[in-house]
């Protein structure tokens, strides 16, 4: 098993990663799809917003769905290897994490039909705040085979966000 960090954007280069607007309708900021025979554990996730004034809280969900959103596809370089097993494991997109516009990616352009939806964490977070959840060992939620992990938001007024998941596959 190896640990990987996936966030809602392309890998950082000379500039900081680009923030993503929440919009005011439900929006998937990050989607993860393990390979067809892999069960993935979400060991940590987080989100932060850049609102400058207190306002209505943003509904934030960490969910498992049976249907995909249409997202901007991640590439292998966008997935950060966090431990020696990951570093030794080569390209995670070849056999651990599926990438593509209906697999692992960020900034949904269409929510699709989520199908069966299982909530793994649910929060109301101020647009000026952030949230980080590290699950206790042995109590991490898992993404079942052929499902998608998503971080979704619904905001009353659009603000920008960063979010991430650390997964063990």
PyMOL commands that set and color helices and strands:
alter all, ss='L'
color gray80, all
select helices_A, chain A and resi 76-78+84-88
alter helices_A, ss='H'
color red, helices_A
select strands_A, chain A and resi 3-7+20-21+27-34+40-49+58-65+70-73+79-81+97-98+105-110+117-125+130-134+141-143+148-154+160-168
alter strands_A, ss='S'
color yellow, strands_A
deselect
rebuild
show_as cartoon
